[in-house]
Amino acid sequence: RKNIPVARRVLGENNFITLHLRCNYAQSLCCDAAATLDDHREAVATLEEIEPTARRVLGSANPLAAQIERELQQSQEVLRAREASVDVTAVCAALDAMAVRKT
């Protein structure tokens, strides 16, 4: 996390190493078993930010650009699932609370 701002400043936003660092960071956020919903949102936001840059700078056939695109799709699916489970959990908790009040 600490090296990304340095890489962005020194190497630039369009540099392969900078893009690779940011992709790895997003992957680590998603793969962490203890990742919060905000961590998943940050990962998706990072990938959404670097995906068009990687495609433009490296070309869509580049392995890193393709990896970023795959990671973005997977991360978005995980985020949607996590957000849906939070919604279901909230509804269940509200229903449980209502049932407790009736008894």
N, C-alpha and C positions, 0 to 999 in steps of 0.2 A: 504494500500500500504506500509506503514512504517513497519508494523509488519511482512511482509513476509520475508525480509532478516534476521530478528532476528530469526524467526522460522526455516528458512533453516540452519542457523548457529548453533543454540542451539539444535534443535530437529533432524535435518538432512533432507536430500532431500526425504528419503523414509518414513518419519513419516506420519501417518494418518492425524494428525492435519495440518501439512505443506501442504499435498496434498489437504485437504479440504479448507484451506485458499486460496490457489492458484486457485482452482476451483471457489470458491465464487468470487474472484477478477475478473476472466475472465467473469463470468456471469454478474457481475455488469457493466463491460465495454460494453458488448453486449446489455444489457437491458437499458442502458442510452439513452434517446431520443436525447441527444446532443452529442452522441459519434461520433467521427470523423472516417474517414477511417483508420487512423493509430491506433486508439483505437481498432477497429475490428481486424486489423492485429495483434496487441499485444495479444488480447484475443485468437485468433487462435493459435498463436505461443506458448502461455502459455499452452493451452490445448494439443497441439501436443507434447509438452515437457513432460507433466505429465501423459498423457494417457498410454504410455507403462510402465512407472514406477508403476502406480496404478495397472495395470493389472498384472505385475510381482509380486509386493509386496502383494497386497490384493487378487488377484485372479479375474478372469473375472466375477465370479458370485457375487462378492461383490457389494452392492448397490452403493457405492461411485464410484467404477470403472465403473459400468454401467452408472451412471450419467455423469461422465466425458466423456465417449464415446458418449453419446447422445448429450451433450453440444458441443462437438467437431464437430459432424456432422451438427448440427444446425448452429453453428457459421461459419463453412465453407460455408454453403449455403447462409447465410446472407452476408458474405464477397463477395462471387461471385456476388450476386445480387447488392450489393453496388458498386462494381468495374464496373459491366456492366452498371449501371445507370450513373456512372461518365463518362464512355466512350461515351454513348449515348448523355449525356449533352454536352460533348466536341465537338462531331460531329455536333450537332445542333447549337452550338455557332459558330463553324467555318462556317457552311452553312449560318447562319444569317449574319455573317460578310461579306461573299462573296456576298450575295444578296445586302447588303448595298453599297458595292463598285461598283456594276453594275449600281445602280440607281443614 
